[in-house]
Amino acid sequence: MPKFICRKPGPKSVKIIERDEKVISPSLTREYSFVFKKAKGCHVWDVDNRKYLDFAAGVAVMNIGHTNHVIEKALRKQIKIASHVGFSDFYAELPVEFVEYLMTFLPKHLDKAFLSNSGTEAIEAAYKLARWHTKKKWVVAFKPSFHGRTMGSLSLTNARPVQKERFGPFLPVKHAVYPYCYRCPFGNKEHDTCANLYLDVLEKKMKECKGDLAAVFMEPVAGEPGYIVPPKDFVKGVRELCDKYDALLCDDEVQAGCYRTGKFLAIENFDVKPDIVSLSKAIGGGVPMGVTVANGRIMDWMAGSHANTMGGNLLACAAGIATLKFMREKKLGKNATEIGNYMMERLEEMKDNYEIIGDVRGIGLMIGVEIVKDKKSKKYGVNERSDILCRAGEKGLLMLPAGTSAIRICPPLILTKGQADIGLDIFEDSIREVG
């Protein structure tokens, strides 16, 4: 009999979880004993037909909402023609059309793309491209950070020990400290001063590479580590240090991109131009897709230096075009900003009222709420967070953890104010009961 997370679910869920335990790798993390059946818009249902408001969006994938009709239409149309071409060996128009349209969302200097299937592949391509173009060995990333789980991206990742345990040795990567101002190791609460202290650490790591530094990889908002938002001066300073040490700035937009923060690229909130950008998650509207973009001067690798079988998949490209068009036509960036600001206001009020909410941070609909045992000690509220997630789930709201004791709020970007209120009411009730 499996050990259930939160309460024991309904009978149909129990049977499927029992089957899952027998055949599925135990390496997966499951946050609830929730067995998915169907979804529509901002709601999901389990196999026992219980309805939930979704503040997880399939881990920030379903930005345009679940089972969006534009994706269904695009896939139905394309699958009648062909689903796969082998784009690394043959030419096809649809992948070109997708990339051409994607370029209209990006800064003008990003004009070449490599297509893949996932976020970790998009990061792998960026890593390999940075080393190819610069002919240099070392890369600097941050701690905490998450860039994926394949060996190149895992070398960059530094979030939780279990993710890297027994998998070394890793590729030549050094880690600087990511600006976690709520828990600033320098004991400084002023963001401007805080930014300079973190930049000093970064520059020290860059100097250690002794002229052999290819790139700095960073998340403009640290996702899995807790939806941590760095000071604007820090992100600008990273760009300046990359220029100073002739290193590429590689921007991981896998979770933060596609209007989740209001801007198409989260790094645009900091008025910074990256050299290489990695996109995935929401870009395919639920169909697996990864994209790595750069300037043609940088994406100068030769034929055969990097390729794959499934990149440029026709179904993924059809879904990607439909997703981008829907985002633009429905102004999802504007909605993410407006609803996100409204939710932040309510969450700040909760923070003032409840001792176990230590910090509220975010941009757009990428919001982190850090749970603590009490505001004075700031001790991580690990058990309290688990209780809150369980109680919210029992009341019909799905959310995900992030970092040691934070809760990430990342609903579909089509979320309405009314739906935001329903979700926040459930969240506050759960906070009140646990607190």
C-alpha positions as CSV (number, residue, x, y, z in Angstrom):
1,M,0.0,0.0,0.0
2,P,1.5,3.4,-1.0
3,K,2.0,6.2,1.5
4,F,-0.4,9.0,0.5
5,I,0.5,12.6,0.5
6,C,-2.0,14.7,2.5
7,R,-5.2,12.7,2.9
8,K,-6.0,9.5,1.2
9,P,-7.6,10.4,-2.2
10,G,-10.7,8.9,-3.8
11,P,-10.9,5.2,-4.8
12,K,-10.1,5.6,-8.4
13,S,-7.0,7.7,-7.5
14,V,-5.9,5.1,-5.0
15,K,-5.9,2.3,-7.6
16,I,-3.9,4.3,-10.1
17,I,-1.3,5.4,-7.5
18,E,-0.9,1.7,-6.6
19,R,-0.3,0.9,-10.3
20,D,2.1,3.8,-10.6
21,E,4.2,2.6,-7.7
22,K,4.8,-0.7,-9.4
23,V,6.1,0.6,-12.8
24,I,7.1,4.3,-12.6
25,S,10.6,5.5,-11.6
26,P,10.7,6.5,-7.9
27,S,13.0,9.5,-8.8
28,L,9.9,11.6,-9.5
29,T,8.7,14.0,-6.9
30,R,5.0,14.0,-6.2
31,E,3.5,16.9,-4.2
32,Y,0.0,15.5,-3.8
33,S,-1.8,12.2,-4.1
34,F,-3.6,13.9,-7.0
35,V,-4.3,11.8,-10.1
36,F,-5.0,14.0,-13.1
37,K,-8.0,13.3,-15.4
38,K,-8.8,16.4,-17.4
39,A,-8.4,20.2,-17.5
40,K,-10.0,23.3,-19.0
41,G,-8.9,26.9,-18.7
42,C,-7.7,27.5,-15.1
43,H,-9.2,24.3,-13.7
44,V,-8.2,20.7,-13.4
45,W,-10.1,17.6,-12.4
46,D,-8.9,14.4,-10.7
47,V,-10.1,10.9,-11.7
48,D,-12.6,11.0,-8.9
49,N,-14.1,14.0,-10.6
50,R,-13.0,16.6,-8.0
51,K,-12.5,20.0,-9.4
52,Y,-9.5,22.3,-8.5
53,L,-8.5,25.8,-9.3
54,D,-5.0,25.5,-10.8
55,F,-2.3,27.8,-9.4
56,A,0.4,25.6,-10.8
57,A,-0.3,25.5,-14.5
58,G,1.6,22.3,-15.0
59,V,4.7,23.9,-13.5
60,A,4.3,27.2,-15.4
61,V,3.6,25.4,-18.8
62,M,-0.1,26.1,-19.4
63,N,0.2,29.9,-19.7
64,I,-2.6,30.1,-22.3
65,G,-4.8,27.8,-20.2
66,H,-5.5,24.1,-20.3
67,T,-7.0,22.5,-23.5
68,N,-7.0,25.8,-25.3
69,H,-9.0,25.5,-28.5
70,V,-6.3,27.1,-30.6
71,I,-3.9,24.3,-29.8
72,E,-6.5,21.6,-30.6
73,K,-7.2,23.3,-33.9
74,A,-3.5,23.7,-34.8
75,L,-2.7,20.0,-34.0
76,R,-5.8,18.6,-35.8
77,K,-4.8,20.6,-38.9
78,Q,-1.2,19.6,-38.9
79,I,-1.5,15.9,-38.0
80,K,-3.5,15.4,-41.2
81,I,-0.5,16.5,-43.1
82,A,2.5,15.2,-41.2
83,S,3.8,15.0,-37.6
84,H,7.5,14.6,-38.1
85,V,10.1,15.6,-40.7
86,G,13.6,15.0,-39.3
87,F,14.4,18.8,-39.4
88,S,18.2,18.3,-38.7
89,D,18.4,16.4,-42.1
90,F,15.7,17.9,-44.2
91,Y,14.2,21.4,-44.8
92,A,10.6,22.3,-43.8
93,E,8.7,25.5,-43.8
94,L,6.7,25.2,-40.6
95,P,9.8,25.3,-38.2
96,V,11.0,28.3,-40.1
97,E,7.6,30.0,-39.8
98,F,7.6,29.3,-36.1
99,V,11.1,30.9,-35.6
100,E,10.3,33.9,-37.8
101,Y,7.2,34.6,-35.7
102,L,9.0,34.0,-32.4
103,M,11.6,36.6,-33.5
104,T,8.8,39.3,-33.5
105,F,8.6,38.8,-29.7
106,L,12.3,39.1,-29.0
107,P,14.9,41.8,-28.9
108,K,16.1,42.5,-32.5
109,H,19.7,41.2,-31.9
110,L,18.4,37.7,-31.3
111,D,18.0,36.4,-34.8
112,K,19.1,32.8,-34.9
113,A,17.4,29.8,-33.2
114,F,18.1,26.1,-32.4
115,L,14.9,24.0,-31.8
116,S,14.8,21.2,-29.3
117,N,12.2,19.4,-27.0
118,S,12.6,20.7,-23.5
119,G,14.1,23.2,-21.1
120,T,17.1,21.2,-20.2
121,E,17.9,20.7,-23.9
122,A,17.5,24.4,-24.5
123,I,20.1,25.0,-21.8
124,E,22.4,22.3,-23.1
125,A,22.4,24.0,-26.5
126,A,23.2,27.3,-24.9
127,Y,26.0,25.8,-22.8
128,K,27.5,24.1,-25.9
129,L,27.1,27.2,-28.0
130,A,28.8,29.4,-25.5
131,R,31.8,27.1,-25.3
132,W,31.9,26.7,-29.1
133,H,31.8,30.4,-29.9
134,T,34.2,31.6,-27.2
135,K,36.6,28.6,-27.3
136,K,36.7,28.9,-23.5
137,K,36.1,26.3,-20.9
138,W,34.6,27.7,-17.7
139,V,31.1,28.8,-17.0
140,V,29.7,30.6,-13.9
141,A,26.2,29.9,-12.6
142,F,24.5,30.7,-9.3
143,K,23.5,29.1,-6.1
144,P,20.7,28.6,-5.7
145,S,19.6,28.0,-9.3
146,F,17.9,25.4,-11.4
147,H,18.8,24.9,-15.1
148,G,17.8,21.3,-15.7
149,R,18.8,17.7,-15.0
150,T,20.8,16.4,-18.0
151,M,24.6,16.4,-17.4
152,G,25.4,19.8,-18.9
153,S,22.5,21.7,-17.4
154,L,22.9,19.7,-14.1
155,S,26.5,21.0,-13.9
156,L,24.9,24.5,-13.8
157,T,22.1,23.6,-11.4
158,N,22.7,24.2,-7.7
159,A,19.4,24.1,-5.9
160,R,19.0,20.9,-3.8
161,P,21.7,18.3,-3.0
162,V,19.6,15.4,-4.1
163,Q,19.5,16.7,-7.6
164,K,23.3,16.3,-8.0
165,E,24.1,13.5,-5.5
166,R,26.2,10.6,-7.0
167,F,26.1,12.2,-10.5
168,G,29.6,13.9,-10.5
169,P,32.1,14.7,-11.8
170,F,30.5,17.7,-13.4
171,L,31.6,20.0,-16.2
172,P,33.7,23.0,-15.4
173,V,31.3,25.3,-13.6
174,K,31.8,27.7,-10.7
175,H,28.9,29.0,-8.6
176,A,28.4,32.5,-7.3
177,V,25.7,33.5,-4.8
178,Y,22.3,34.4,-6.1
179,P,20.8,37.5,-4.5
180,Y,18.3,36.2,-2.0
181,C,17.7,39.5,-0.2
182,Y,15.2,38.1,2.3
183,R,18.0,35.8,3.5
184,C,21.0,38.0,2.6
185,P,24.2,36.3,3.9
186,F,25.8,39.7,4.2
187,G,23.1,40.8,6.7
188,N,22.2,43.8,4.6
189,K,18.6,44.7,3.9
190,E,19.2,47.6,1.4
191,H,18.8,46.2,-2.1
192,D,21.3,48.6,-3.7
193,T,24.1,47.7,-1.3
194,C,23.0,44.1,-1.3
195,A,23.4,44.1,-5.1
196,N,27.0,45.3,-5.0
197,L,28.0,42.7,-2.4
198,Y,26.7,39.9,-4.6
199,L,28.4,41.4,-7.6
200,D,31.7,41.4,-5.8
201,V,31.3,37.7,-5.2
202,L,30.4,37.1,-8.8
203,E,33.4,39.1,-10.0
204,K,35.7,37.0,-7.8
205,K,34.4,33.8,-9.3
206,M,34.9,35.3,-12.8
207,K,38.4,36.2,-12.0
208,E,39.1,32.7,-10.8
209,C,38.6,31.5,-14.4
210,K,41.7,33.4,-15.4
211,G,40.6,34.5,-18.9
212,D,39.0,31.2,-19.7
213,L,35.4,32.2,-18.9
214,A,32.9,31.4,-21.7
215,A,29.6,32.6,-20.1
216,V,27.5,33.4,-17.0
217,F,24.2,31.6,-16.8
218,M,21.4,33.1,-14.8
219,E,17.7,32.9,-14.2
220,P,16.2,36.5,-14.2
221,V,13.9,35.2,-11.5
222,A,15.1,32.1,-9.7
223,G,12.4,29.5,-10.2
224,E,12.7,26.3,-8.3
225,P,14.9,27.9,-5.6
226,G,11.9,29.9,-4.4
227,Y,10.7,32.5,-7.0
228,I,13.5,34.8,-5.9
229,V,13.6,38.2,-7.5
230,P,17.1,39.8,-7.7
231,P,17.6,43.6,-7.4
232,K,17.5,45.4,-10.7
233,D,21.0,46.8,-10.2
234,F,22.4,43.3,-9.7
235,V,21.1,42.1,-13.1
236,K,22.5,45.2,-14.8
237,G,25.8,44.6,-13.0
238,V,25.9,41.0,-14.3
239,R,25.6,42.4,-17.8
240,E,28.4,44.9,-17.1
241,L,30.7,42.2,-15.7
242,C,30.1,39.9,-18.7
243,D,31.2,42.8,-20.9
244,K,34.2,43.5,-18.8
245,Y,35.4,39.9,-18.8
246,D,34.4,39.1,-22.4
247,A,31.9,36.5,-21.3
248,L,28.4,35.7,-22.8
249,L,25.3,36.3,-20.7
250,C,23.1,33.3,-21.0
251,D,19.5,34.0,-19.9
252,D,17.4,31.0,-18.7
253,E,13.8,31.9,-19.5
254,V,12.5,28.4,-19.3
255,Q,10.1,29.1,-16.4
256,A,10.1,32.9,-16.3
257,G,9.6,33.5,-20.1
258,C,6.5,33.7,-22.3
259,Y,4.9,36.7,-20.5
260,R,4.8,35.0,-17.0
261,T,6.3,38.2,-15.5
262,G,4.4,40.5,-17.9
263,K,7.2,40.9,-20.3
264,F,7.8,38.2,-22.9
265,L,11.3,37.8,-21.5
266,A,11.6,38.2,-17.8
267,I,15.0,39.8,-18.2
268,E,13.3,42.7,-20.0
269,N,12.0,43.8,-16.6
270,F,15.6,44.7,-15.7
271,D,16.4,46.5,-19.0
272,V,19.2,44.0,-19.8
273,K,20.0,42.4,-23.2
274,P,21.3,38.8,-23.0
275,D,23.5,37.1,-25.5
276,I,21.8,33.7,-25.5
277,V,18.3,32.9,-24.4
278,S,16.7,29.5,-23.6
279,L,13.0,29.1,-23.7
280,S,10.7,26.1,-23.1
281,K,7.7,25.2,-20.9
282,A,4.9,27.6,-22.1
283,I,6.3,28.1,-25.6
284,G,4.5,25.0,-27.0
285,G,1.2,25.4,-25.3
286,G,1.6,22.0,-23.6
287,V,3.4,20.3,-26.4
288,P,7.1,19.6,-25.6
289,M,9.4,22.3,-27.2
290,G,12.6,24.0,-26.4
291,V,14.2,27.0,-28.2
292,T,17.7,28.5,-27.9
293,V,18.2,31.9,-29.5
294,A,21.2,34.1,-30.1
295,N,22.6,36.6,-32.5
296,G,23.9,35.1,-35.8
297,R,27.4,36.3,-34.9
298,I,27.4,34.1,-31.8
299,M,25.4,31.1,-33.3
300,D,28.3,30.4,-35.6
301,W,28.9,26.7,-35.0
302,M,29.5,24.4,-38.0
303,A,27.2,21.7,-39.4
304,G,27.2,18.6,-37.3
305,S,28.5,20.4,-34.1
306,H,25.0,20.2,-32.5
307,A,21.7,18.6,-33.7
308,N,18.9,16.3,-32.6
309,T,16.1,14.2,-34.1
310,M,12.9,15.7,-32.7
311,G,13.8,19.4,-32.7
312,G,11.6,21.3,-35.2
313,N,8.8,18.7,-34.7
314,L,5.9,19.8,-36.9
315,L,3.2,19.3,-34.2
316,A,5.3,21.3,-31.7
317,C,5.9,24.1,-34.2
318,A,2.2,24.3,-35.1
319,A,1.3,24.4,-31.4
320,G,4.0,27.0,-30.8
321,I,2.7,29.4,-33.5
322,A,-0.8,29.0,-32.2
323,T,0.4,29.7,-28.6
324,L,2.3,32.8,-29.5
325,K,-0.6,34.2,-31.5
326,F,-3.0,33.6,-28.6
327,M,-0.6,35.3,-26.2
328,R,-0.3,38.3,-28.4
329,E,-4.0,38.6,-29.3
330,K,-5.3,38.1,-25.8
331,K,-2.6,40.5,-24.3
332,L,-1.6,37.9,-21.7
333,G,1.4,40.0,-20.7
334,K,-0.9,42.8,-19.7
335,N,-3.2,40.5,-17.8
336,A,-0.2,38.9,-16.0
337,T,0.9,42.3,-14.8
338,E,-2.6,43.5,-13.7
339,I,-3.7,40.3,-12.0
340,G,-0.2,39.8,-10.6
341,N,-0.2,43.2,-9.0
342,Y,-3.6,42.7,-7.5
343,M,-2.6,39.3,-6.0
344,M,0.6,40.8,-4.6
345,E,-1.4,43.5,-2.9
346,R,-3.6,40.9,-1.2
347,L,-0.6,38.7,-0.3
348,E,1.2,41.7,1.2
349,E,-1.9,42.2,3.4
350,M,-1.8,38.6,4.5
351,K,1.9,38.9,5.2
352,D,1.1,41.7,7.7
353,N,-1.6,39.6,9.3
354,Y,0.0,36.2,9.6
355,E,3.2,35.4,11.5
356,I,4.1,32.4,9.2
357,I,4.3,34.5,6.0
358,G,7.9,35.8,6.0
359,D,8.2,37.2,2.5
360,V,6.1,37.9,-0.5
361,R,8.0,38.5,-3.8
362,G,7.4,38.2,-7.5
363,I,6.8,39.9,-10.9
364,G,3.6,39.4,-12.8
365,L,2.1,36.0,-12.2
366,M,5.4,34.5,-10.9
367,I,4.9,35.0,-7.2
368,G,6.6,33.3,-4.3
369,V,5.4,33.3,-0.7
370,E,8.0,32.2,1.9
371,I,6.6,30.3,4.9
372,V,8.5,30.6,8.2
373,K,8.0,29.5,11.7
374,D,8.0,33.1,12.8
375,K,9.0,36.5,11.4
376,K,11.7,37.2,13.9
377,S,13.7,34.0,13.6
378,K,12.9,33.4,9.9
379,K,13.3,29.7,10.5
380,Y,12.1,27.7,7.4
381,G,8.5,26.6,7.8
382,V,8.9,23.3,6.0
383,N,6.2,21.4,7.8
384,E,4.0,24.5,7.9
385,R,4.3,24.8,4.1
386,S,3.3,21.2,3.6
387,D,0.3,21.6,5.8
388,I,-0.8,24.7,3.9
389,L,-0.4,22.9,0.5
390,C,-2.4,20.0,1.8
391,R,-5.2,22.1,3.3
392,A,-5.4,24.2,0.1
393,G,-5.6,21.1,-2.0
394,E,-8.4,19.7,0.2
395,K,-10.3,22.9,-0.4
396,G,-9.8,22.8,-4.2
397,L,-6.7,24.8,-4.9
398,L,-3.5,23.3,-6.4
399,M,-0.2,25.0,-5.7
400,L,3.4,23.9,-5.8
401,P,6.4,24.3,-3.4
402,A,9.6,26.0,-4.3
403,G,12.9,26.4,-2.4
404,T,13.1,25.2,1.2
405,S,9.8,26.5,2.4
406,A,8.3,28.8,-0.3
407,I,5.1,28.3,-2.2
408,R,5.0,29.3,-5.9
409,I,1.9,30.8,-7.4
410,C,2.1,30.4,-11.2
411,P,-1.5,30.1,-12.6
412,P,-2.4,30.2,-16.2
413,L,-2.0,33.8,-17.5
414,I,-5.7,33.8,-18.5
415,L,-6.6,34.0,-14.8
416,T,-9.4,36.5,-14.0
417,K,-9.6,38.7,-10.9
418,G,-12.6,36.6,-9.7
419,Q,-10.6,33.4,-10.0
420,A,-7.6,35.1,-8.3
421,D,-9.9,36.0,-5.3
422,I,-11.3,32.5,-5.0
423,G,-7.8,31.1,-4.9
424,L,-6.4,33.7,-2.5
425,D,-9.4,33.1,-0.2
426,I,-8.6,29.4,-0.1
427,F,-5.0,30.2,0.5
428,E,-5.7,32.6,3.3
429,D,-8.1,30.1,5.0
430,S,-5.3,27.5,4.8
431,I,-2.7,29.9,6.2
432,R,-5.1,30.8,9.1
433,E,-5.7,27.2,10.0
434,V,-2.0,26.3,10.0
435,G,-0.8,29.6,11.5
